[in-house]
Amino acid sequence: MSEIIGKTSFKHVSYLWDDAKAAELEGDEVALLLYRSNLLGADLRLTNYGGGNTSCKAMAKDPLMGQETEVMWIKGSGGDIGTLTRSGLAALYIDRLRSLENVYRGIEHEDEMVELFNHCIYDLASKAPSIDTPLHGFLPFKHIDHLHPDAAIAIAAAKDGKRITQDLFNGELGWVDWQRPGFDLGLKLRKCLAENPGIRGIMLGSHGLFTWGDTAYESYVNTLTVIERCAEYLEANYGKQRPVFGGVKITPSAAESRHRQAAALAPVLRGFCSSVHHMVGHFTDDERVLEFINSNDLGRLAPLGTSCPDHFLRTKISPLVLDLAPDADLSDAEALKATLAPAFEAYRTMYRQYYDACKHPDSPAMRDPNPVIVLYPGVGLFSFSKDKQTARVAAEFYINAINVMKGAEAISEYTSLPRQEAFDIEYWLLEEAKLQRMPKPKPLTGKVALVTGSAGGIGKAIAKKFVHEGAVVVLNDVNAARLEHAGDEFKAAFGKDACTTAVLDVTDAAGIQRAFDAAVLAFGGVDIIVNNAGLSISKSVEDHTEKDWDLLYNVLVKGQFLVTQAAVAILKKQGIGGDIVNIVSKNALVSGPNNAGYGSAKAAQLHLSRLNAAELGAHKIRVNVVNPDAVISDSNIWAGGWAEGRAKAYGITVAELPAYYAKRTLLNEIILPEDIANACFVLVGGLMNKSTGNVLNVDGGVAMAFVR
């Protein structure tokens, strides 16, 4: 492989190696493994999120015997090479791992070998070894990369993949037919190498690619070179024999039209896909998606499903393709549900039949039969899963599958995993055990929350609480700069999938609709709406102006009404219930001086909540109220002279307000934004699903504000 050293010019993959950085790591093979892994994982053309595996073998001192021994460091179970650290590696004695061949009872006893890997552990603090461990262990090379690049899998999934691999690489790449990863596959890789000495890698049918080198750099460049050659070959053949995907069947509409249709449809799809568990959605109209879903070959290829196990595990056996015109009228939600219901029931029936036909006596119980991927020709791809990250990654994996189908069809004919093989991967007992070990979902997992005025104060505290409890949130505020800062803060703290943002003036019906469209396109719908946006004006009756009055009623009462109205339309489309929480005030119940406009508007908010609760209960939409008092910290309510007005009314200074408010409560407590957030969570966290029309006071105890 000496000819690969020094090759740094690539078109289809990214060469990211930094000699200076690598030099700093010289002599530490594990550090170089991590460096190489992170570089490979940074280019999604090389492997997908969580996919692939990398390893190195090096000498280390046995802590018991004090002698040098060969150890293999390999990505542990469930990790991602793009973000891999030492704590994510498994370290095993090579001699012990290879000696397991002496007790291996054959492929029908494959799964029992995984437990035996634990007897080979070198570093007791290492990650659990993955099922790919023997695939690396039985190859002799110091550094090994096992990746799932689309360009290679396209060849691996082609009907003539073995011949194409032989011809394309002139015998420099071996081939092993599809087999589920495990101990036996490791032995077959070793056999392939023995029968083909001098090869630079092995293609796994329908699965992926193994490449290697005697140094981290040699392995890295070898991997890039092999994938580059695969990609060049595909590129040279696109459209050569026939149009890509058989040519265009549907001419895509403009992006604005696609997004309008997607926003109208997503809540209905989410409702169907959430029939077992609440799902979060993702939408993409990536050009690769459009090329596939608008093609003549969509109807032939989509039902075949994916080939690579990594793709299949994320996207399910096959997608649901909607029989809807790109410009269909989606305005009548009930008619739309009636149109789509048979398609979803047919998919669920197909999935049940697939399970029943392929199950084994010890197979886990059938999982959610709803589709993960939904394709709308002319519009885009929807994906639904337990959280936003999983839904987004599922869409990314299906795009990988599209790339594979495109490449395989260009050079031969695409082939997918046989149904039984697919089932044996999906319902593999080892996969089931991994699922059972996952942390219990948080109370708001799968829920989408829109909190008005959530760039600061009470609203931000509520949004943070909801994210901590598993929800995704739509942050919004009338102040764009404040909103941008809050969005950056949330993404830094919780990751890019935790929130989306939308500038929102709650008095603007069109703006409200745009905010909900943003929520729907980002997450598929909405479950929890918190009407928190507000302002305050404290003046005597004589000093109050008509402008003051209109502003208070527009923001507090009309705003609550308009946001609720838009939310209800989406909640009804989904048909899975929901929560509306209105942040009102102690002042809705307590009379005080200099408070005619604000207090009466709050009273209107409170009674509007009762009216909405009475009307929406039949749809399992709960409407409840949280009544705070004197929440001073980081709140817009204290801007615009309110603090001065209240201090004047009570004959004290502004600085004395917090202590004054605390002292007048039964509990003698200062109320913080986090206290209101906790109250909101109490109402929406699942323990009060049979409660609606209630008022929860969070005021430290103000007897005059007792509801009953």
FENFEN-V305169 format. One record per run of one state. SS is the DSSP state (~ for helix, > for strand, _ for the rest). FROM is the first residue (numbers start at 1). TO is the last residue. Records with the same first field share a line. If there is no record, write none. Layout:
SS = FROM-TO ; FROM-TO
This chain:
_ = 1-1 ; 5-18 ; 25-28 ; 42-52 ; 62-67 ; 76-80 ; 84-85 ; 103-106 ; 110-111 ; 122-132 ; 138-142 ; 148-149 ; 157-157 ; 159-160 ; 169-172 ; 177-182 ; 196-200 ; 205-207 ; 214-215 ; 238-243 ; 247-247 ; 249-254 ; 274-279 ; 285-286 ; 294-294 ; 296-297 ; 305-308 ; 316-319 ; 323-332 ; 359-372 ; 377-379 ; 386-387 ; 412-413 ; 415-418 ; 427-428 ; 438-447 ; 452-456 ; 469-471 ; 478-479 ; 495-498 ; 504-508 ; 524-527 ; 532-545 ; 575-577 ; 584-585 ; 589-595 ; 620-620 ; 629-635 ; 639-641 ; 651-653 ; 664-672 ; 685-694 ; 699-702 ; 706-708
~ = 2-4 ; 19-24 ; 29-41 ; 81-83 ; 86-88 ; 94-102 ; 107-109 ; 112-120 ; 133-137 ; 150-156 ; 161-168 ; 183-195 ; 216-237 ; 244-246 ; 255-273 ; 287-293 ; 298-304 ; 309-315 ; 333-358 ; 388-411 ; 419-426 ; 429-437 ; 457-468 ; 480-494 ; 509-523 ; 546-574 ; 586-588 ; 596-619 ; 636-638 ; 642-650 ; 654-663 ; 673-684 ; 703-705
> = 53-61 ; 68-75 ; 89-93 ; 121-121 ; 143-147 ; 158-158 ; 173-176 ; 201-204 ; 208-213 ; 248-248 ; 280-284 ; 295-295 ; 320-322 ; 373-376 ; 380-385 ; 414-414 ; 448-451 ; 472-477 ; 499-503 ; 528-531 ; 578-583 ; 621-628 ; 695-698
